Amino acid sequence: MRIHFTGLAGAGMSAAALMMREAGHEVSGSDEDVFPPMSTYVEGLGFPFHRRFDAANLPERLDVLVLGASAKLGGEANPEVAAARARGVRIASFPELVGQATVGRRNTVVAGSFGKSTCTALTAHILRDAGRDAGWMVGAISPSLPDTGHWGSAPEVILEGDEYIVGPADRRSKFALYHPRDVLLTSLVHDHVNVFPTFADYEAPFRELLRLIPADGLLVARESAPIRAIAGETRARIVWYDTDRCDGWWAEDISYGETSRFSLVRPDGARIALSTGLLGEHNIENIVGVGAYLLERGLVSEAGLQAAVASFAGIRRRLDRLTTRSTVPVIEGFGSSYEKARSAIEALLLHYPHRPLVVVFEPHAFSWRSTDALPWYDTVFEGASRVLIAPPPTHGAGSHRQSSFEEILARTAATGVPVQGVRSAEAAVLALSDLRGDEVVLLLSSGPLLGLPDSLPQVFDDLYSGAVAAA
């Protein structure tokens, strides 16, 4: 088939495109207003890639146009969509395409409010390191994988399963289209309030996902009250995990540092010594869940798990250290939801306990911009010594009640943390030019954040150069 992806620089879109190319299809794509790391990543994939939407981008022979769900793509008003419809070309979403293409494979869906990308990438890395050519689709870039999507020759496919809806005309959650044999469920906390106004609304697609697991399938789930409440929906065997002692797999003797070490405790009490360079308790939790799944399914040996966990380099934008010479580390986190932002902040407080934490934050995701989420600002920055906030973007603002920049700043200021609004990269650099030199800076967003992830590291390496201080 000849497949064109409108919105190719979306994380899931590019991963799906890679899978389709490896499955033998011809692939092209287009996108606009994209930013690193995905923009530079997609440009290097070797697809015909256009940086503007235009009917002329569509190849003469076209079987399917895959349309991303982002509001900025314009939906039916997009000129590529209009041209495809006029030509009678089938229009599909990437979850539809991936779900149909993987019928008959042993699909493992990694789902949850947070931890999906890391757990999907880690599972794929461990299998690859063990010599098993599983397929995968990861909604983020991992230095430990050659690409975000891979077709694979083994029966297994590891799919990051997003609960967000397929699109305005298809209100199903994306993961509902992946016909899972197994599910790794990492978390369940209210998110995406623009499409799931209540927790019951948010919980409903996860209940459906568990009902999709066949009786001979496996659910590996983090021990928590919300997940316990829906676990009865599945016919499959359930395995529990946590960082604390639980009725399943758990972590013991955790020692945090540049390399963190802990014991993975099996349900029978046997222990496996593991080490990781990933930061934060949430990443120990991710490793426990992935280890439990792979060992329960017999897909890796204990020795193979130890080696691959130690070598896993994580996910881009998930607590990457961006500076090389600065005595003030600049670390980039992913802050698309309260839980993701909070876990990044807690990780730096844990690993840099004696450094004042400066957070530079952009409320990019719909959830952060919604007035319903204003209470998140009451506690999300706890532990930070100072916060800089960039303005919220306006794309898709008509789909929800959007908070103003002034409301967000006022709500944060009311908590007592020093907060400053910065409308440009220059304003942010100016605000960060008088640090004492013993701080740690966290860049936190799911968007471009004024371009600071690209520009600020060099500024800091020049401004605060010297021997890199220890955590």
Secondary structure per residue as TSV (DSSP state, phi and psi in degrees):
chain	resnum	aa	ss	phi	psi
A	1	M	-	360.0	156.2
A	2	R	E	-106.9	119.5
A	3	I	E	-123.2	130.2
A	4	H	E	-114.3	130.8
A	5	F	E	-105.5	111.8
A	6	T	E	-89.8	106.6
A	7	G	T	105.0	37.8
A	8	L	T	-61.1	-28.3
A	9	A	T	-79.9	-0.1
A	10	G	S	-64.7	143.4
A	11	A	H	-59.7	-47.2
A	12	G	H	-69.2	-35.7
A	13	M	H	-63.3	-47.1
A	14	S	H	-67.5	-36.1
A	15	A	H	-64.8	-42.7
A	16	A	H	-64.5	-38.9
A	17	A	H	-62.0	-41.1
A	18	L	H	-62.5	-43.7
A	19	M	H	-59.3	-44.1
A	20	M	H	-66.6	-39.2
A	21	R	H	-63.4	-43.6
A	22	E	H	-68.5	-24.2
A	23	A	T	-79.7	-2.9
A	24	G	T	107.7	8.5
A	25	H	-	-94.4	157.2
A	26	E	E	-88.9	133.8
A	27	V	E	-130.0	139.9
A	28	S	E	-142.2	174.2
A	29	G	E	-169.5	174.9
A	30	S	E	-151.9	160.8
A	31	D	-	-169.1	163.0
A	32	E	S	-136.7	156.8
A	33	D	S	52.0	45.9
A	34	V	-	-103.5	159.7
A	35	F	-	-138.8	161.1
A	36	P	T	-64.3	155.1
A	37	P	T	-84.1	-13.3
A	38	M	H	-67.2	-37.2
A	39	S	H	-62.6	-46.5
A	40	T	H	-70.5	-33.8
A	41	Y	H	-63.1	-49.1
A	42	V	H	-64.3	-37.0
A	43	E	H	-62.5	-22.4
A	44	G	T	-95.8	6.1
A	45	L	S	-84.4	-14.3
A	46	G	-	89.1	5.3
A	47	F	S	-78.4	152.0
A	48	P	-	-61.3	117.5
A	49	F	E	-132.5	122.6
A	50	H	E	-107.3	137.8
A	51	R	S	-94.7	20.1
A	52	R	S	-153.6	153.8
A	53	F	-	-85.0	128.0
A	54	D	-	-159.2	138.2
A	55	A	G	-57.8	-28.4
A	56	A	G	-67.3	-14.8
A	57	N	G	-71.9	-22.2
A	58	L	S	-72.0	130.4
A	59	P	-	-64.9	156.1
A	60	E	S	-60.2	-41.2
A	61	R	S	-105.0	116.9
A	62	L	-	-140.2	128.0
A	63	D	S	-97.0	-38.7
A	64	V	E	-142.2	135.7
A	65	L	E	-106.8	123.7
A	66	V	E	-99.3	120.3
A	67	L	E	-106.9	123.6
A	68	G	-	-70.2	166.3
A	69	A	-	-96.3	-5.0
A	70	S	-	-61.6	140.1
A	71	A	G	-61.1	-29.5
A	72	K	G	-71.4	-13.4
A	73	L	G	-76.5	-16.6
A	74	G	-	86.2	-3.4
A	75	G	G	54.0	-130.4
A	76	E	G	-65.8	-20.8
A	77	A	G	-80.2	-9.5
A	78	N	S	-63.2	132.5
A	79	P	H	-61.2	-29.0
A	80	E	H	-70.8	-38.3
A	81	V	H	-66.0	-45.7
A	82	A	H	-59.3	-42.0
A	83	A	H	-67.7	-39.4
A	84	A	H	-64.5	-42.3
A	85	R	H	-62.8	-41.9
A	86	A	H	-63.1	-28.8
A	87	R	T	-89.8	-3.2
A	88	G	T	77.0	20.7
A	89	V	-	-78.5	138.1
A	90	R	E	-63.4	136.6
A	91	I	E	-116.0	128.3
A	92	A	E	-137.0	165.7
A	93	S	-	-95.1	161.4
A	94	F	H	-67.9	-33.4
A	95	P	H	-62.9	-37.4
A	96	E	H	-59.3	-47.7
A	97	L	H	-62.0	-47.7
A	98	V	H	-66.1	-42.7
A	99	G	H	-60.8	-44.3
A	100	Q	H	-68.5	-37.1
A	101	A	H	-70.6	-27.5
A	102	T	T	-101.4	11.2
A	103	V	T	-57.1	129.6
A	104	G	T	96.5	-12.8
A	105	R	S	-87.0	167.2
A	106	R	E	-92.1	87.6
A	107	N	E	-83.9	129.5
A	108	T	E	-109.4	119.7
A	109	V	E	-98.6	124.0
A	110	V	E	-98.6	113.3
A	111	A	E	-128.0	165.0
A	112	G	S	143.6	165.2
A	113	S	S	-69.7	-29.0
A	114	F	S	-152.0	161.0
A	115	G	S	91.5	-3.8
A	116	K	H	-64.0	-50.3
A	117	S	H	-63.4	-46.2
A	118	T	H	-61.8	-45.4
A	119	C	H	-67.7	-37.2
A	120	T	H	-65.6	-47.4
A	121	A	H	-64.7	-41.1
A	122	L	H	-63.9	-43.5
A	123	T	H	-60.7	-45.7
A	124	A	H	-62.4	-42.1
A	125	H	H	-63.0	-44.2
A	126	I	H	-63.8	-44.9
A	127	L	H	-63.4	-42.9
A	128	R	H	-63.4	-42.0
A	129	D	H	-64.5	-30.5
A	130	A	T	-83.3	-1.4
A	131	G	T	87.8	14.0
A	132	R	-	-100.7	121.7
A	133	D	-	-87.8	65.1
A	134	A	-	-74.7	155.8
A	135	G	E	-83.6	162.3
A	136	W	E	-156.9	157.7
A	137	M	E	-141.1	114.4
A	138	V	-	-119.3	133.3
A	139	G	S	-86.2	32.7
A	140	A	S	-165.3	165.8
A	141	I	-	-93.7	129.4
A	142	S	-	-118.0	128.6
A	143	P	T	-62.1	-15.8
A	144	S	T	-87.4	-5.2
A	145	L	S	-119.9	145.6
A	146	P	S	-67.7	-29.3
A	147	D	-	-152.7	167.7
A	148	T	S	-79.4	-19.0
A	149	G	E	-134.1	143.0
A	150	H	E	-151.0	133.7
A	151	W	-	-75.1	-50.4
A	152	G	-	78.1	153.4
A	153	S	S	-104.5	-15.0
A	154	A	S	-79.2	162.3
A	155	P	S	-64.9	-29.3
A	156	E	E	-76.0	140.4
A	157	V	E	-132.0	128.8
A	158	I	E	-104.4	115.9
A	159	L	E	-118.1	125.2
A	160	E	E	-69.9	120.8
A	161	G	-	-105.4	107.7
A	162	D	-	-88.2	133.7
A	163	E	-	-79.6	-11.4
A	164	Y	S	-64.4	151.7
A	165	I	E	-67.1	155.0
A	166	V	E	-62.5	-41.2
A	167	G	E	177.0	177.3
A	168	P	T	-57.4	-34.0
A	169	A	T	-92.8	-7.2
A	170	D	E	-133.7	101.8
A	171	R	E	-87.2	7.9
A	172	R	E	-70.3	147.6
A	173	S	E	-71.1	145.8
A	174	K	G	-57.4	-40.1
A	175	F	G	-68.1	-14.7
A	176	A	G	-69.1	-12.9
A	177	L	G	-96.4	3.2
A	178	Y	S	-101.3	7.3
A	179	H	-	33.3	70.9
A	180	P	-	-71.0	142.7
A	181	R	S	-85.7	-43.5
A	182	D	E	-126.5	156.8
A	183	V	E	-133.8	132.9
A	184	L	E	-105.9	112.8
A	185	L	E	-108.5	111.2
A	186	T	-	-88.5	-25.7
A	187	S	-	-175.5	161.6
A	188	L	-	-153.6	92.7
A	189	V	-	-134.9	147.9
A	190	H	-	-58.5	129.3
A	191	D	-	-149.6	172.9
A	192	H	-	52.0	54.5
A	193	V	T	-65.9	-16.7
A	194	N	T	-69.7	-26.0
A	195	V	T	-115.8	-16.1
A	196	F	-	-124.6	81.6
A	197	P	-	-60.3	-33.3
A	198	T	S	-118.4	163.8
A	199	F	H	-64.7	-34.4
A	200	A	H	-61.9	-38.8
A	201	D	H	-62.7	-42.4
A	202	Y	H	-68.5	-38.2
A	203	E	H	-70.5	-29.7
A	204	A	H	-55.7	-47.7
A	205	P	H	-65.5	-28.4
A	206	F	H	-68.7	-37.5
A	207	R	H	-60.2	-43.3
A	208	E	H	-62.9	-41.1
A	209	L	H	-58.4	-44.4
A	210	L	H	-65.7	-32.2
A	211	R	H	-69.8	-21.4
A	212	L	H	-78.3	-17.6
A	213	I	S	-70.8	128.2
A	214	P	-	-70.0	165.6
A	215	A	T	-61.0	-30.2
A	216	D	T	-91.5	9.7
A	217	G	-	-85.1	-172.3
A	218	L	E	-140.3	132.8
A	219	L	E	-111.6	117.4
A	220	V	E	-106.2	115.9
A	221	A	E	-131.2	141.1
A	222	R	E	-69.7	136.3
A	223	E	-	-65.5	112.3
A	224	S	-	-162.9	153.7
A	225	A	H	-61.9	-44.5
A	226	P	H	-61.7	-37.3
A	227	I	H	-74.4	-38.1
A	228	R	H	-56.7	-36.5
A	229	A	H	-66.9	-24.3
A	230	I	H	-109.6	-3.7
A	231	A	G	-62.9	-25.7
A	232	G	G	-67.7	-8.4
A	233	E	G	-72.1	-19.4
A	234	T	-	-96.8	148.8
A	235	R	-	-91.6	-10.0
A	236	A	S	-80.2	165.4
A	237	R	E	-67.4	140.9
A	238	I	E	-113.3	132.3
A	239	V	E	-121.1	129.4
A	240	W	E	-101.2	153.6
A	241	Y	E	-148.6	160.6
A	242	D	E	-169.3	172.1
A	243	T	S	-83.9	-24.2
A	244	D	S	-93.9	163.5
A	245	R	-	-55.1	132.7
A	246	C	-	-150.3	179.2
A	247	D	S	-83.1	66.8
A	248	G	E	170.6	-127.0
A	249	W	E	-103.7	139.7
A	250	W	E	-154.5	172.1
A	251	A	E	-107.7	144.0
A	252	E	E	-137.4	151.0
A	253	D	E	57.0	51.5
A	254	I	E	-77.3	128.6
A	255	S	E	-122.9	114.3
A	256	Y	-	-89.8	142.2
A	257	G	S	-177.0	-165.8
A	258	E	S	-55.9	-38.7
A	259	T	S	-116.9	119.3
A	260	S	E	-93.4	145.4
A	261	R	E	-129.8	146.6
A	262	F	E	-162.6	169.9
A	263	S	E	-106.8	129.2
A	264	L	E	-87.6	118.2
A	265	V	E	-98.1	123.2
A	266	R	-	-78.7	163.6
A	267	P	T	-58.4	-27.1
A	268	D	T	-86.5	2.5
A	269	G	S	94.7	-11.6
A	270	A	-	-66.4	150.2
A	271	R	E	-120.8	143.3
A	272	I	E	-123.9	120.3
A	273	A	E	-77.2	125.6
A	274	L	E	-128.3	153.8
A	275	S	E	-138.7	150.7
A	276	T	E	-151.4	148.0
A	277	G	-	-92.0	0.0
A	278	L	-	-73.5	147.9
A	279	L	-	-93.5	145.1
A	280	G	S	97.6	150.6
A	281	E	H	-63.7	-33.7
A	282	H	H	-62.3	-29.2
A	283	N	H	-77.9	-30.0
A	284	I	H	-61.3	-44.2
A	285	E	H	-58.4	-44.0
A	286	N	H	-60.2	-43.1
A	287	I	H	-65.1	-40.4
A	288	V	H	-60.3	-45.8
A	289	G	H	-63.1	-45.7
A	290	V	H	-65.7	-43.4
A	291	G	H	-60.8	-42.9
A	292	A	H	-60.0	-44.8
A	293	Y	H	-63.4	-51.0
A	294	L	H	-66.7	-38.0
A	295	L	H	-74.7	-36.0
A	296	E	H	-63.0	-36.3
A	297	R	T	-86.7	-4.9
A	298	G	T	67.6	29.2
A	299	L	-	-90.9	-7.4
A	300	V	S	-152.9	152.1
A	301	S	-	-85.5	165.2
A	302	E	H	-61.6	-41.2
A	303	A	H	-65.6	-40.0
A	304	G	H	-63.7	-39.2
A	305	L	H	-62.5	-46.2
A	306	Q	H	-57.3	-49.0
A	307	A	H	-65.3	-43.8
A	308	A	H	-73.2	-36.7
A	309	V	H	-63.3	-42.3
A	310	A	H	-64.2	-31.5
A	311	S	H	-92.0	-7.1
A	312	F	-	-70.2	126.6
A	313	A	-	-96.2	6.3
A	314	G	-	84.5	-155.1
A	315	I	-	-125.9	138.5
A	316	R	T	-59.0	139.6
A	317	R	T	74.8	1.4
A	318	R	S	-106.4	76.6
A	319	L	S	66.2	47.7
A	320	D	E	-81.1	134.5
A	321	R	E	-84.2	119.8
A	322	L	-	-95.7	-24.0
A	323	T	-	-90.1	157.4
A	324	T	S	-120.2	-35.4
A	325	R	S	-113.6	-13.6
A	326	S	B	-69.5	138.6
A	327	T	S	-74.4	-13.0
A	328	V	S	-105.1	104.7
A	329	P	-	-65.2	138.6
A	330	V	E	-110.6	119.9
A	331	I	E	-123.3	134.8
A	332	E	E	-102.5	127.0
A	333	G	E	-116.7	171.3
A	334	F	E	-110.8	119.1
A	335	G	-	-122.0	50.3
A	336	S	S	-77.4	-14.3
A	337	S	S	-144.9	169.7
A	338	Y	H	-58.4	-49.2
A	339	E	H	-64.1	-38.9
A	340	K	H	-67.8	-42.5
A	341	A	H	-64.8	-44.2
A	342	R	H	-65.3	-39.5
A	343	S	H	-65.9	-35.8
A	344	A	H	-66.3	-43.9
A	345	I	H	-62.9	-45.5
A	346	E	H	-64.4	-34.6
A	347	A	H	-63.4	-42.7
A	348	L	H	-71.8	-35.1
A	349	L	H	-63.8	-33.2
A	350	L	H	-74.1	-43.6
A	351	H	H	-88.3	-20.6
A	352	Y	S	-126.5	61.1
A	353	P	T	-66.1	-21.7
A	354	H	T	-104.6	9.9
A	355	R	S	-110.0	133.6
A	356	P	-	-61.8	134.1
A	357	L	E	-98.4	120.9
A	358	V	E	-106.3	122.9
A	359	V	E	-108.2	128.6
A	360	V	E	-109.7	115.7
A	361	F	E	-124.2	141.8
A	362	E	-	-125.4	120.0
A	363	P	-	-78.8	74.6
A	364	H	-	-85.7	-41.8
A	365	A	S	-69.6	153.8
A	366	F	H	-54.1	-40.4
A	367	S	H	-59.3	-42.9
A	368	W	H	-68.9	-25.4
A	369	R	H	-88.9	-14.6
A	370	S	B	-75.7	140.5
A	371	T	G	-63.3	-25.1
A	372	D	G	-65.5	-22.1
A	373	A	G	-98.8	5.2
A	374	L	G	-54.6	-35.6
A	375	P	G	-60.0	-20.6
A	376	W	G	-59.1	-33.4
A	377	Y	G	-69.9	-12.7
A	378	D	G	-69.3	-27.6
A	379	T	T	-132.3	-13.1
A	380	V	T	-61.9	-32.5
A	381	F	T	-96.1	15.9
A	382	E	T	-56.6	131.7
A	383	G	T	97.5	-17.9
A	384	A	-	-77.7	145.7
A	385	S	S	-89.4	-18.9
A	386	R	E	-164.9	145.8
A	387	V	E	-134.4	131.1
A	388	L	E	-109.4	134.6
A	389	I	E	-124.6	129.5
A	390	A	-	-88.5	159.1
A	391	P	-	-66.3	149.6
A	392	P	-	-72.0	143.8
A	393	P	-	-71.0	172.6
A	394	T	-	-115.1	-6.7
A	395	H	T	-63.1	135.0
A	396	G	T	73.3	10.1
A	397	A	G	-61.6	-26.9
A	398	G	G	-70.4	-10.0
A	399	S	G	-86.6	-4.5
A	400	H	S	-157.5	172.9
A	401	R	-	-83.1	105.1
A	402	Q	B	-90.5	134.2
A	403	S	-	-73.6	147.7
A	404	S	-	-82.2	162.4
A	405	F	H	-57.8	-41.8
A	406	E	H	-65.1	-37.6
A	407	E	H	-65.7	-40.8
A	408	I	H	-65.2	-44.7
A	409	L	H	-63.3	-42.7
A	410	A	H	-65.5	-40.9
A	411	R	H	-64.2	-39.9
A	412	T	H	-69.0	-43.5
A	413	A	H	-60.8	-32.5
A	414	A	T	-64.8	-17.3
A	415	T	T	-80.2	-13.3
A	416	G	T	97.6	-9.8
A	417	V	S	-76.4	135.7
A	418	P	-	-61.2	124.4
A	419	V	E	-132.8	145.1
A	420	Q	E	-141.0	134.4
A	421	G	E	-84.1	137.0
A	422	V	-	-130.0	119.3
A	423	R	-	-94.8	-4.4
A	424	S	S	-149.2	162.6
A	425	A	H	-62.0	-37.4
A	426	E	H	-62.9	-40.3
A	427	A	H	-66.2	-37.9
A	428	A	H	-67.1	-43.9
A	429	V	H	-61.2	-43.0
A	430	L	H	-60.0	-42.8
A	431	A	H	-67.6	-23.9
A	432	L	T	-102.2	11.6
A	433	S	T	-91.7	-0.3
A	434	D	T	-122.5	30.4
A	435	L	-	-70.5	155.7
A	436	R	-	-73.3	-27.8
A	437	G	S	111.0	-2.3
A	438	D	-	-112.1	11.4
A	439	E	-	-86.2	174.9
A	440	V	E	-130.6	136.1
A	441	V	E	-111.0	129.1
A	442	L	E	-111.7	119.4
A	443	L	E	-92.3	122.9
A	444	L	E	-133.2	111.1
A	445	S	E	-170.0	166.1
A	446	S	S	-110.1	10.2
A	447	G	S	-122.7	-160.6
A	448	P	-	-76.6	-18.2
A	449	L	G	49.0	52.0
A	450	L	G	62.4	14.7
A	451	G	G	77.7	9.0
A	452	L	H	-65.1	-34.7
A	453	P	H	-58.2	-26.5
A	454	D	H	-89.2	-38.4
A	455	S	H	-93.3	-33.3
A	456	L	H	-70.1	-37.2
A	457	P	H	-55.9	-44.2
A	458	Q	H	-65.8	-39.1
A	459	V	H	-59.1	-45.7
A	460	F	H	-69.9	-37.8
A	461	D	H	-63.5	-28.8
A	462	D	H	-83.9	-41.8
A	463	L	H	-77.6	-37.6
A	464	Y	T	-120.7	44.5
A	465	S	B	-72.4	154.8
A	466	G	S	147.6	-173.4
A	467	A	S	-65.0	135.0
A	468	V	-	-69.0	124.1
A	469	A	-	-73.2	151.9
A	470	A	-	-75.3	158.4
A	471	A	-	-66.2	360.0
